[in-house]
Amino acid sequence: MTMKIMPDGVEVDLDNLVEQIKSVIPEGTDIGAIERQPVAFGLIAIRMNLIRDESLGGTDDLEETISAVEGVAQVEVEMVSRM
């Protein structure tokens, strides 16, 4: 799945934010590619590819966990695919 994570603002340290997000990703979910995507007015979103077993269910728990990280304003699932 691909998630777009929007920081609270342009002043958020994205390197630190990525490390915080990595630390809260639940067991059974692997992190793939991480990209930065310019949005507007200096704001940069983080696009993160995550891989998890279908038996763990949908994406709600991941969205809630990542949204709870300080500095995260919004989490959006852009794509989900099956392997």
C-alpha positions in Angstrom: 0.0 0.0 0.0 1.1 3.6 -0.5 0.3 6.2 2.1 0.7 10.0 1.8 1.6 11.6 5.1 1.2 15.4 5.4 3.2 17.2 8.1 1.7 19.9 10.3 3.7 22.5 8.5 6.9 23.5 6.6 8.9 23.8 9.9 8.5 20.0 10.7 11.8 18.1 10.4 10.9 15.4 7.9 13.9 13.2 8.7 12.9 13.1 12.4 9.2 12.6 11.4 10.1 9.6 9.2 12.1 8.1 12.1 9.2 8.6 14.5 6.8 7.0 12.0 9.1 4.0 11.5 9.2 3.5 15.3 5.4 3.1 15.6 4.8 0.9 12.6 3.3 -2.3 14.0 5.0 -5.7 13.8 4.1 -7.5 10.6 4.2 -4.4 8.5 7.4 -3.8 6.4 8.5 -0.4 5.1 9.4 -0.2 1.5 10.3 3.0 -0.4 10.0 6.4 1.2 9.8 9.5 -1.0 9.3 13.2 -0.5 6.7 14.9 -2.7 6.5 18.7 -2.9 2.9 19.8 -2.4 2.7 23.7 -2.3 4.2 26.7 -0.6 7.2 24.8 0.6 5.1 21.9 2.2 6.5 18.5 1.4 4.5 15.3 1.9 6.0 11.9 2.7 5.0 9.0 0.5 5.6 5.6 2.1 5.2 2.1 0.7 4.1 -0.4 3.3 3.8 -4.1 2.9 1.7 -6.3 5.3 0.0 -9.6 5.3 -3.7 -9.5 4.3 -4.6 -11.5 7.5 -3.8 -8.3 9.5 -6.8 -6.6 8.0 -7.3 -3.2 6.5 -5.4 0.0 6.9 -7.4 1.7 9.7 -5.0 0.7 12.4 -2.0 2.0 10.4 -3.7 5.3 9.7 -4.6 5.8 13.3 -1.1 4.9 14.5 0.7 7.2 12.1 -1.9 10.1 12.6 -1.1 10.0 16.4 2.6 10.9 15.7 3.4 14.4 16.7 3.9 16.5 13.6 1.6 14.5 11.4 -1.4 16.5 10.1 -3.1 14.0 7.8 -2.6 10.4 6.5 -4.1 9.3 3.2 -4.1 5.8 1.7 -3.3 6.4 -2.0 -3.2 2.8 -3.2 -3.7 -0.7 -1.9 -2.8 -3.8 -3.9 -2.7 -7.5 -3.3 0.2 -9.8 -3.9 
